[in-house]
Amino acid sequence: MIRYLTSIGLSAVLLLAVVWSIISNFSKGDNGGDALNELNQPIIKEKEIHTSEGQAGDDPGKTESFYVDIDESVQYSHDHEHMEQQPEVSSLNVPAPDFELMTLDGKTLKLSDYLGKKILINFWATWCPPCTEEMPILQNYYEQHAVDNNAVILAVNLTDQEGGIEPIRKFVNYFQLTMPILLDKKGQVSINYEILTLPTSMIINEEGFIVEQIIGPVTEEMLEEKLGIK
């Protein structure tokens, strides 16, 4: 009887050893556990400018991924899920740094030229998907309501983050934008306004003070609330 129990015990130990060996080899995989270790490696983010939905520009070819030329026309992605994100609105009360930038059509504009008006400065780029979602909304308000509400929209492009002027020109033509498109070629204005996420909009009152910062795409309702509608 004792020999029989001992035999059963040894068999059980051997069986457990075999099962443990199989489990260990399976978890390591072909690379001896390297695959699991790779999954635990931290993700390195090199860029400082983000879109409101995450990192933008990690891939040098990122700019081209959001528009393609087809017979000299431009097609932009319109994923309406972007607009479901809730923009982050922060109240501020600081003087707006003045700046002077050249527009896409070669004019020079200064922020202080619009003192006495309600101003929305929109920081954007052609490779930013949420920017493509809000552009028609900004343009519509600019065309239909800005003058009647003593308001202006200035679209400041982060030109130092673009692949040249041509993508900006195609973008503007595609959306038929008529609001002022300002080119931040050196990136100094975005630095002065501490822009880290695209799109970001600044609401400036008639006295030249930044009263609100909006991170993420604006909506029609927000424009009506912040700039007014008649």
N, C-alpha and C positions, 0 to 999 in steps of 0.2 A: 504493500500500500504506500509506504513512504517513497519507494523508488518510482511508483506511478505518479505521485504528486510532484516529485522532483522533476520528472520528465516533462510534465505539463508546464511547470514553472519555467524550465529552460526554453521550451518551445515558445512560450509567451514572450520571454525576453528577446529571443531571436526575431520573432515577428515584429515586435515594437521597433527593434533596431532597423529592420528592413524598411518599415513604414517611414521612420524618421529620415532615413537616407534618401528615400524617394521624394519626400516633401522638401528636404534641403536642396536637392539638385534642381527641383522644379522652380523653387523660388529664386535661385541664382540665375537660371536661364543659361543661354549659350555664352554670355559674356562674364560669367562668374560673378553676378551681382552688379556689374557696371550699369546695367539698364536702370535698376532701382536707384542707384546712387545718382545717376544723371537726372532723374526726375526730381531729386531733392536739391539740385543746384539752384542758387538764386538767379532770378532773371535780371540782367543788367540793362538798365535804361540809360541811354546816352544823351537823348535830347531833353531840352528843358521846356519846349513848347509842346503842349498836349492838346488834343481835341477834347471836347466835353465828354466823350465816351471812352477815352483812353489815350494811349501813346500814339503819336503821329510822327512819321518821318524816320522810323528805325531803319527802313529799307531805303537806300539811295534812289531806288526807282519808284518810291511811294507816290511821288507827284503824278506820274503817268497812270497810276492805277485807278484814279477817279475820273479820268476823262480820256477819251480816245478820238482820234481824228478819223472821220469817215466822209470822203468826198468833200474835204475842207469844212465839214460841219463838226460840231462838238456835241457829244452825248454825256450827260452827267448822271451819276447814280442818284436815285430818289428813294431812299429807304425810309418810309414814313414812320418807322419805329423810332427814328432819331427824335422826332417831335414829341414823342410820348415822355421823354425825359423832362423832369421838372427843373427849370433853371434855378440857379442859386442867386438870390437877390440880397445884397448887403447895403445897408444905409451908411452913407458917408457925409462928411461936411468939411471938405478940404478944397482949397483953390485948385482949379484945373491947370496943370502946366501948359503954358502956351507953346505952340509949335508952328512951323512953317514948312509945308510940303508941296511938292509938285504933283499935279493931277495927271491922270492918264492922258488927257488931251493937251498937256503941256503948259497949263496955267499954274500959278503959284497961289496957294491959299494959306491964310493964317487963322488959327482958331479964334484969336481975339477979334477978327473981322466980324464974327457972329455974336459978339457980346450984346446982350439984350434979347436974345432968342433962346428958346429951349433947344438944347443940342443933344443928339444921341450920336456918340462916336462908336462905331462898330469896327472891332478889330477882327480881320478875317484872312483866309488864304484859299486859293483854288483847290488845294488838296484836302481841305477840311470838309467831310461829309455834312456835319450839321450846318456849316455855313451855306452849303447849297440849298438846304431846306429852308433857311430863314430869308434868303435873299429876295425871293418874290414877295414875301410879306413886308420887308423893309421898303422895297421899291414901290409897292402898292400904296403904302402909307405916304411915302414921299410924294407920289404923284397926286393922290386924292385928298390928303388932309394937311400936309406940312404947312403950306402957305396960310391956310385959314386959321391954323393954331399957333402961328408965329414960331414954328419949329423948323429944324433942319436936321438931316441925317448925313453924317460924314462917314464914308466907308474907307477905313484905313487898312490898306493891304500890307501884310508883312512881306514886303518885296524881297528882303534879304533872305527869306525862307523859300522863295520861289525859284523856278528854273529859268528865269528871265521875264521879260515883259510880255512876250507873245502869249503864254498861257493866261495871263491876266486879261489881255485884250480879247481873247477867245471867250473867256468866262463872261466878261461884260457884254459882249455881243450876243452870246447865247441867251442870257437873261434879260437883254435889252434894258440894261441899267442906265438911268439918266441922273441919278444922284451923284454927287461928287465922289470920285474914286481917287483917293490920295495914296501916294506910293511912299512907304516907309523904307527907302532903299538901304539905309544904314542900320535900321532897327532901333534907332535911338528913341523914337516916340514910344514904341512898345516897352522899352526899358523904363522910360520915365513914368509910364502908367502901370508898370509892374505886371505886364501881361504874361501869364504862364499857361493859360488855357484858351483855346479857340472853340467857338467864338466867344468873345467877351465884349460887352457893351457898357459904356459909361453914360449916365444921364447927367447933364450939366444944366443948371438953372440959369435964369436970365442975368444973374449977378456974377456968373463965371465960376460957380462952385460945383464940384462933383457931389451930387446928392445920393446917387445910387450906382452900384456896380452889379451888372447882370452877367453871370457866367452860364453859358449855354445859349441855345437858340431862343430868340424872342418870339412871342406870339402876337396876333392881332390885338388880343385883349390887353396885353401888357403895353403895347404902343398907345392904345387908346387911353389907358390909365395914366401912363407916365408923361405922354406928350399932349394928350387931349384930343378930342374929336368934335367937329361941328358939322 
